Amino acid sequence: MADYIYINQYGKSGELGISRNVFARLAEAAVGHTSLKGSVKVKQPVKVVFKKDGRVEVGVHVTIKKGVKLTDACLELQKEIAHALEVYVEAVPFEIEISVDEVK
């Protein structure tokens, strides 16, 4: 399994490698930048899979506070994570899956 995804559109001097840890950290940080701060917690390490076709799959497992509307929360998390990834790794296609493991 590859540890880096390479982007080679950044000039003639080489290519840029982005590690799976970067994708995971960006996703974790994005969860804390939503309006749900304090109502959502990342439950386990973010899973990042580099696919052979160049896509990156990001899986986030969360615990959500009771009373928060799940569909709205998941959509907001997806949007915020997508925004964070687009800002930092704009040339990489990705997929984001939010799994709610627990409602407390």
N, C-alpha and C positions, 0 to 999 in steps of 0.2 A: 504494500500500500504506500503510495507516494506521500511524503511529508510536506511537499510544496506544490503549489500550482504556479506555473510560469506564464508570465505575460511578456511577449516580445515586441510590443508596439512602441516601446519607449526609447527609440533611437537606434543608432548603428553600433553602439558600444556594448551591447549585450541584452540580457533579458532580466526581468525582475521576478524573483521568486517570493511568493507569499505563503507562509506556513499555515497549517490548520489551526495552530494556537492563536494566530492573529484573528482568524474568523471567529473562533470561540470567544476570545476576549471582547471583540467588537459586539457580538451578540449579547454577552453578559452585561456589558456596560450600557447597551441600548435599553435593556429592560429597566434599568434604574433611571432612565431619562423620560419615561412615560408619565402620564398623569396618574398612573396606577401605583406610583412609588409608595411603598409601605403596604400595598394590598396584594402584591405579587412578589414571589420569591423563587429564584431558580433553585430547583430541587436537587439536581445532579449535574455533573459536568456537561457542558454543551457538546453535542456530538456533531462532528464535521466530517463529511465523506466527500472525497474528490472522485467524481465519476469519469469514466474513460472518454466521454463526449465533451469534457471540459466544464461541465456544470459542477457546482458545489452545493451539496445538501447540508443544511444546518438544522439540527433537531434540538429543541429546547423543551425541557420538562420543567413545569412550574407548579407551585402551590398558590392557589388564589383564595383570598379572604372571602368568607361567606358574605353574601349580599351583593357581590360584584357580578354584573351580567357577563357570563362566560363568553358569548359570541363577540360582544363588543371588546372585551379585554383581549381576547386572542387576536382579533383584527388589529387592534392598536399595537400590540406587541409585534405582530408581523410587519406592520408599516414602519415602526420605529427601527426594527432590526434591518429591514430592507433599506431604509434611508442611510443608516450607519454604514452598511456594506457598500452602497452606491457611492457614498462620499469617498471612502478609502480605497475601494477596489473596483472602480467603475467599469472596467472592461471584462469582468468575470460574471457570467450568468449564474444565478443561484436560485435555490428553492428553500423556503423556510417552513418548517413544520413545528407548530406549537402543540404540546401535549399537556393537558391538565391532569396531574397525577393525584391531586388532592384539593378539596375545598374545606378550609378551616374556618 
